[in-house]
Amino acid sequence: MKKAFLLVVGLSLSGCAALSGTPQPAAAPKEAPLGWVGQTPIYRSDLPKDIRGDLNTLENEHEQRRLHLLWLGLEDRFTEQLLYDEALKRGQTVDELKKDEIEAKVKAPDETEVKAIYAANKSAIGVPYEQVGAFIKSQMLAERHKLQEQAFVEALKETAQVRYTLPVPELPRMEINVGDAPSQGAEKPLVTLVEYSDFQCPYCAQATEVVKQLLEIYPNVLKVVFKDYPLPQHAQAYDASVAAHCANEQNKFWPYHDLLFKNPQALAGADLKRYAQDIGLDEKGFDQCLSSGHTKTIVDAHKSEGEKLGVQGTPALFINGMKLIGLLPMPLLRAIIDRELAQAS
């Protein structure tokens, strides 16, 4: 997922941000009175709608960021303990273990590789290669060491008794009308994941792969619903969504969906028609659907609904109505889903 040049030019991991939007979360349930007017109690649910929405958004972000920090710290301690245990088993120090399993297995980037990274990001770097080449090489090497360590630790996890028991907070829930939006997974789900997405958003492509993994892990209890949220800065995303719903009319939304995410730089009209051919759609029916433009109403309705739910960027995921902040790591997604399943049992 990560590439070496990301360390040079920087990258936001929060997702594709919309140009504008105002979150409108649902009101929180009643709590103890916040105040009284004579004998009349004033509850949180009595506060102005915009204040309640801001409170829910703030609390949601706080709880999820807290959970994320707990996970980051836990992963660091997992790594330390796993490396220590493995070194002890081999009769080595941790430094000796790292030298054998990480340093010795990482190849330093050659000049051709370094220059390729520089050329791909030259405008963002803004200085001559001679000034930054050594730095790029060191960053690439550090990234390779990090990836090798991650791979080694993941292999150790497979044989160790590693368990996550992170405390999942109760998050504000919103009412989402699934309607007849494209969906896949369990017919009678215990957990529903609604994804607002944009076919030109690279983070949405990452989210698609994560969602596929979740469907493999929870095949009998998880349902995934796709909603459109094409961002204004992505010029071809809207038309791609319109075309995807034309494919949906022939019951081939998901194969078409996958092709769009595999080709985010090729979403012109001719490309959209070619993908229809690739998955065996009736071309005449598909072309007539595109020409009529009637699936635009579906895309517009999804976008409008997303705005009311406070979606400001993509991907935006909701698990049983709980709005997630960005694309959470797999262990946190599983922790939230497992908590939902435990409560449903």
N, C-alpha and C positions, 0 to 999 in steps of 0.2 A: 504494500500500500504506500509506504513511504519511499521516496527517491532521494538520492544524495543531493541533487540541486535544491531540494526544498530547504536545506539548511543554509543555503547561500542567499536565496531570494525571499524566503519566508512564505508562509501559507497559513490562512485561517482555517481552523478545523471545525468551525461552528456551522458550516454549510453555506449554501448559496443564499445570500440575503436579498430580500425584496427592497425596492427603492423606497417604499413607504408602507404604512399600515399601522393601525392602532389595535392592540390586543383587547379582546372583550371576553375574558374568562367568565364562566358561570359563577353564581353566587355561592358562598360557602354555607354549610348548614348552620342552624341556630346554635349559639353557645350561651354561656352565662351572660346576663345583661351587662352592657357596657356602661349604662347610666340609667337614671330615672328622672321622669318629670312627674313629681307628685307620686302617685301610685302606679304610674304607667312605665313599664320597663322598656328600654331601648336596646335592641339586639343588633349584633353585627349584620344580620340580614335586613335590618331597617336602614342601614346606611345607603347613601346614594350609589347607584349601580356602578359608576365609574370608579368610586373609591373601593368598592368590593372587588371589582375586577383587578385594580392595581394591587390590592392586598393578596389576592390569589396568585397573581403573576409573581409577586415578590417572594411569597412563601414557597411556591413551586420551584423557582430558581434556587432559592436558598437550600431547600431540602435535597434537591438533586445534585447541587454542587458539593454539598456536605457528603452525600453518598459517594460521589465521584472521588473526592479526596480520600475517603476511607479506603476505597478500592485501590487508588494509586499507592497509598501507604502499605496496604496489604500485599500488593504485588511486589513491592520492593523487599518486604520481609520474606515473602515466599522465595524470592530469588536468593537472598542471603542464606536462608536456611537450607534450601535445596543444594546450593553449591557447597555449603559447609558439610552437609551430610554425605554428599558424593565424594568430596575430598577426603573425608574421614574414612570412608569405605575403601578408598584406593591407597590410603596411607600417604596422602599428599597434603600440602597446604592449599588453600584456596587459590593463591597466586600461581602455584604450579599447575593446578587443574585448569585455570584460565589460559595459561600459556599453551597447554597441550590441546585443549578443546576449542579455543577461540582464536588466539593469536596465530597459532600454527596453521589454522585452516582458512585464514583470510588472506586473499591475494590483494596486494596493493594495486590501486588503479594505475594504469600506464598513461603516458602523456596523451595518447589518442583519446582515451576515455575522458580525461580531464578537459581537453580542448572541446570535445563534443558537448559536455555539460556547459562549458563557458559559452559556446556558440549559441546554444539553445536559450540561454538566459542573458545574453550580452547586453541588451537594452536595459534590463532591470539591474544588472550589476553596475554598469556605468563607468568602469575603469578598465584600463588596458589589461590584457591577459598576463603580461609580465608582472604586474603588481598583485594579481590575485590568484594566479595559477597554483602557487604553493598552498595557499589557504584552502582553495577548492579541493585540492588533493587530500589535505589533512582531514577535511570535513567528510569527504567521501570514504576515507579509510575508517574514520571514527564511526560512521554510519554502518559500514560493513561489519565492524566489530560488534556494534550494538545488535544488528540483525542476527549475527551468528550466535551471540549470547542468548538472545531471545529464543532462537531455534533450539539451542542446547537445553535451556531451562524448560521449554515446552516438552521436550523429550523426557526430561527428568520427571515432569509432572505426571506423565502417563503411567509411570510405575510407582510413584509416591502416592500417599493417601492425602491428596490435597482437596479440601472442601471449602466452599464459600458459605459463610453464614452471616452475611452482611445484613444489618437491620434496614429493611425497606420501609420508608415512611409512607403514611397514607397521604396521597396527593389529591389536589382538587380534581374533580371529574366534571366533564362537560358532556352534554347531550349531542350526539352526532347521528344524523340521519343517514344510515347506510344506503337505504333505497335500493336501486338496482345497479349500483356502481359495480364495475368489474371486481370479482373476488375469486379467491382460490383457497383451498384448505378444507377444514372440517365443515360438514353440513350443519351440525348442531354444536357450535363451538362453546367452550367455556371462556375463551379469551378471544377478543377481536382486536386486531391491529389495523388501524386506519392510517394510510400513508398518503400525505399530500406531496406531490412530486412534480418535477420539471425535467423533461427529456433532454435538456441541454445542460443540466446541472451535474458536474462530476461527482459531487457528494451523493447525489441521488443514485448514481450508478453504483457507488459503494454500498448504499443502503439496500439496493436491490439484491446484492449478493448476500448481505447479512440476513435479509428477510427470507431468502431461499434456504439458508442454513436453519433458521428458526422453524420453517415449515417441515424440514427434515427431522428436527428434534421433537416437534410437537405435532405430528401429522393428524392425530385424532381429536385434538382439542383446540387448535389454533386456526382462525380464519383471518385472511389478509384481504383488506379492501383498498383498492387504488382510487385516489382522487386527484384531479388535475389542479396544479397551481403554477401555471407557466409565468415566469417572471418577465417583466417588461424589458430587461436588458438582454434577454435571450430571444433574438429576433425570430427564430424558427420554432421555438418551443410550442407556441400556441397552435400553429398549423399541424405540428406533429401530434399534439393531443387530439385535435379534430380528426386526423386520419386514423389514430388508434381506435377511436370510437366507431369509425366506419368499419375497421377490422372486427370490432366487437360485434357488429351486426351480423357478421358471418361466423361468430363464435370462435374467433381467433385473436382475441385481444392479447393474450399473454405471449404467444410467439412473436406477434408484431411488437409488443412492448419490449421484448428482449432484443430484437433487432435494432430498435431505436436507441436503446441504451448502449449497444455495442458500436453504434455509428453516430455519435453526437455531433461530429463535424460534417455530416452528410445528411441533412434533413431538408433539402430543397424539394420542390414539388416533384421533380423527376425521381429523386431518391425515394420519396414516400410511395410512389407508384411502383418502383422497382421492388421494394420490400414486400408489397402486396403480391407481386408475382412470385417472389422467393418462397412465400409460405403457402402458395396455392390458392389465393383468394380468387373469387370470380371477379375478373378485372372490370367488366362492364358495370357490375353492381357497385364495386368500390369507387369507380370514377364518377358514377352518378351520385353517390353519397357525397363525395368531395365537392362536386359541382353545386349540389343543392345547399350545402353548408348547414344542414339541419342539426348536425351534431355539435355545432358551436354552442347551442343552448345548454348542452350538457357540461361542456367545459366552463362556460360562464357561470353556471349554477355552482359547480364545484369551487371555482375561484371565490365567488361571493360568500359561500358558506365558510370557506377557509378564513377569509378576512374577519368574519364574525367570531370565529373561534380564536382569533389572535395569531393566526399564522402570518409570520413576517418574512420567512425564508424557507428554503427547502434543503434537505427533506424535513418534513414535520410529521412526527409519528405520535399516534395516540394509542395507548394500550388500555382497553376498557374505559375509554374516555379521559384517561390521564395523559396530559400533554408532556412529552419528553423534551428535554432541552438538548437539541442536537442529536447526533447519532451516538448513542451510548455504547460503550464496549459490550461485547457479547456476555461476559459474566454478569453485568448489571441488568441487561435485558432479560437474561434467564432468571435472575433473582426476582425481578418484578413479576414476570410471568408465573414463576413458581409460587410466589405469594398469592397471586390471584387464584391459581388452581387450588392452593391449600384452603383459601377462604370459600371456594365454591364447593369443596368436598364436605 
